[in-house]
Amino acid sequence: MLPVFGHLNPDTDAVTSALVYARLLSRQGVEAQAYRLGELNFETPFVLREAGLEAPPLLPVLAAGTEVALVDHNESAQSVPNLAELVVTRVVDHHKLGDLTTSQPPYLRFEPVGCTGTILLGLHREAGLKVEPTDARLMLSAILSDTLHFRSPTTTQADRDAVEFLAPVAGVQDVEAYALAMFAAKSDLGDTPADQLLRMDYKVFPFGDAAQPQRWGLGVIETTNPAYVFGRQAELLAAMDKAKAEDGLNGVLLSVIDILNETNRTLILSATEDKAVSEAFGVASQNQVADLGHLISRKKQIVPTLEAHFAPVS
Amino acid sequence: MLPVFGHLNPDTDAVTSALVYARLLSRQGVEAQAYRLGELNFETPFVLREAGLEAPPLLPVLAAGTEVALVDHNESAQSVPNLAELVVTRVVDHHKLGDLTTSQPPYLRFEPVGCTGTILLGLHREAGLKVEPTDARLMLSAILSDTLHFRSPTTTQADRDAVEFLAPVAGVQDVEAYALAMFAAKSDLGDTPADQLLRMDYKVFPFGDAAQPQRWGLGVIETTNPAYVFGRQAELLAAMDKAKAEDGLNGVLLSVIDILNETNRTLILSATEDKAVSEAFGVASQNQVADLGHLISRKKQIVPTLEAHFAPVS
C-alpha cells in the first residue's frame, strides 16, 4: 500500500491531490493510500464537506526503506522529517525542483502549471480513465484554491482549460460563486491562535550556498478579509518571533494576501527581515508592514526574488 | 530556439532522443534544436544512416542563463560543464534523479522504463500527434539499443509495447534482424584507439557522502564480439589508468558486455578497484578481469550496488 502525501502545513492542493492521486494509482493497479502531514487549514474542510469526504489520516511514522509517493512538493524541508530514509518512487508536482534525489529511476511528473490538480487531470486523460465527479470536485477546488480563481500569476491556460472541463463533471454550475464560498471559508479564521494562523500555509526555504546558508520561514495568509488579520498584527509578530527561534531560522515573513484586490502586505519581524525585503524588493516597511503590491505568488514571485537576493555572487 | 541535448559520450538514446524531442517540441510550438555533447559511438551512425539523417551538431558554448532541455540524463557530471549556469526548463529521462535543481517549476518527465524513446512515444500519444516514420525509427532504435533488444533487466512492458507499435510505423519488418545489424555496427570497433573505446559509453558517478566523497568512472562496451575487446586488454587498462589520473577519479571500471550471451566481464585496473568490486559484488578478479555474471545493466545493477557499497554507514 503506497502512501501518498502532500507537504507539511497542507493546503487544499496538498490534501486533495493526495486523495486524487491515490485513487488514480489504485485504479491503475498500484494500491495506494492518501495521507496528510498536518492539520487542515480552514478552506480544505469546506472542500471535503462539499465533496462528501473525510480528511485523509495523518501519516504515521514510516519505517526506513518504505516506498512513498509525493504530491505538490519535493523539497525535504517541506516533507516528512525522515524523507531521506524513505524511497521516493513517484512525484507529481508543480514547484521548482529542490534537493530531491533518488537511488533508482523514479516516476516524476512536473509541469509548470498553477496546480497539481491540473497535472492530475492530465494523468486521467492519458490513462484513458473517466474522471469521477468526486475527483473532479477535488481537482477543481485545488485549482481554484492555488490560482485564487485565476488571480494568481501562476495561472496557466492549462489551469483554465482544466476548470472548464472539471466544473460540469463536478456538478459545479457557478464556478465564481463556489470559489468565493471557498475563500470565505478560508477567511473565517475566528479565534484561531496566532501560532496556528502563521503555520497554516507556511514553508521553510533554504537560500544562499553552503558558505552562507540561509533558512527562511515564509508564511502566507490568503484572505478576503485582511483587516481581520492586521487587527491581530501584534500577536502574529510574536508568533513569528517564536517560530524563528524554534526553527532556528534566519528570517520569517508572513504575507497577507488580499484575494479579491490581489495585493500583498507582508509583516516584517525585525531589522533582518526589513533589510532583506527592502534590498530584494526595493520596498521599505512602515509600522512593520511592507507593501509588496501585486506580488501575490510565493512560488513565482517571493521565493525566486529572495533566492536571487541570497544567491552567492559569482 | 531551445537547445535539446543528451549526455556526454552520447549513445543512441542520447542522440535520437534529442532529435525526436526537439521535433516534438517544435510541432507543439516550442522552437527547439537538437545537439550532441560529443562524438558518436559506432552504433548511432548506423541508425542515423538507416533513418536518412545527419548527426545533430555539437553543442556550442551556451551563455549563462540560456534555457535548455535535457534528455536521457539529469546529473551535472554527465552534462555540459556549465550546466549550473544554464536554466533547465525541461527534462525527459529514465535515470535516477541526481543533483539537478531548478529555480522555477520545470517540466519533468521521468519514467522508470528502459529507454527515453519509450517516454517520448508516450508524449506523442498524449499530444495526439501522429508519429512520423523517421521519428518512429529513431525511437525504435533507441529502445532496442538501450534494452539490448529486451535482454537488459531495465526492460519494461512499456518498452516492449513501444517496439511493437513503432516497428511497423518505421517500416522495420524484422526487428531482431535490425537489432542484430545495429549491434554488429556497434561491435565493429576496428582500429579505434583504446582511449576512445573507453570513453564511448562512459559516465562519472559520485558515490559516498560529503565526508568521504568518491568519484568513479564507469565505462561500458556492449559488443557481440568480446574476444576482440579482451584482445586489447593491455591497451584498455592503460587508457583507464590515464582517465583515472586525468579526471581525478577514485576508481575506473570498464564492463565488457557480451550482448548475445548477456554476460559482463569487467576490467579491474588496480587493487582499489579490485577491493571495491570484490566487496560490493562478492567477486574476486583474475588476471584483472572480474566476472560479474549476468549483471549487464550499469544503471540498474552496477551503479546501485556501488552506491550502496560506498554509502555512509548510518
Chai-1 contact restraints between the chains, C-beta under 6 A:
chainA,res_idxA,chainB,res_idxB,connection_type,confidence,min_distance_angstrom,max_distance_angstrom,comment,restraint_id
A,H94,B,P105,contact,1.0,0.0,6.0,A-B,restraint_1
A,H95,B,P105,contact,1.0,0.0,6.0,A-B,restraint_2
A,K96,B,T102,contact,1.0,0.0,6.0,A-B,restraint_3
A,K96,B,S103,contact,1.0,0.0,6.0,A-B,restraint_4
A,K96,B,Q104,contact,1.0,0.0,6.0,A-B,restraint_5
A,K96,B,P105,contact,1.0,0.0,6.0,A-B,restraint_6
A,L97,B,T101,contact,1.0,0.0,6.0,A-B,restraint_7
A,L97,B,T102,contact,1.0,0.0,6.0,A-B,restraint_8
A,L97,B,P106,contact,1.0,0.0,6.0,A-B,restraint_9
A,T101,B,L97,contact,1.0,0.0,6.0,A-B,restraint_10
A,T102,B,K96,contact,1.0,0.0,6.0,A-B,restraint_11
A,T102,B,L97,contact,1.0,0.0,6.0,A-B,restraint_12
A,S103,B,K96,contact,1.0,0.0,6.0,A-B,restraint_13
A,Q104,B,K96,contact,1.0,0.0,6.0,A-B,restraint_14
A,P105,B,H94,contact,1.0,0.0,6.0,A-B,restraint_15
A,P105,B,H95,contact,1.0,0.0,6.0,A-B,restraint_16
A,P105,B,K96,contact,1.0,0.0,6.0,A-B,restraint_17
A,P105,B,P112,contact,1.0,0.0,6.0,A-B,restraint_18
A,P106,B,L97,contact,1.0,0.0,6.0,A-B,restraint_19
A,P106,B,F110,contact,1.0,0.0,6.0,A-B,restraint_20
A,Y107,B,E111,contact,1.0,0.0,6.0,A-B,restraint_21
A,L108,B,L108,contact,1.0,0.0,6.0,A-B,restraint_22
A,L108,B,F110,contact,1.0,0.0,6.0,A-B,restraint_23
A,F110,B,P106,contact,1.0,0.0,6.0,A-B,restraint_24
A,F110,B,L108,contact,1.0,0.0,6.0,A-B,restraint_25
A,E111,B,Y107,contact,1.0,0.0,6.0,A-B,restraint_26
A,P112,B,P105,contact,1.0,0.0,6.0,A-B,restraint_27
A,E126,B,E126,contact,1.0,0.0,6.0,A-B,restraint_28
A,P304,B,S103,contact,1.0,0.0,6.0,A-B,restraint_29
A,E307,B,S103,contact,1.0,0.0,6.0,A-B,restraint_30
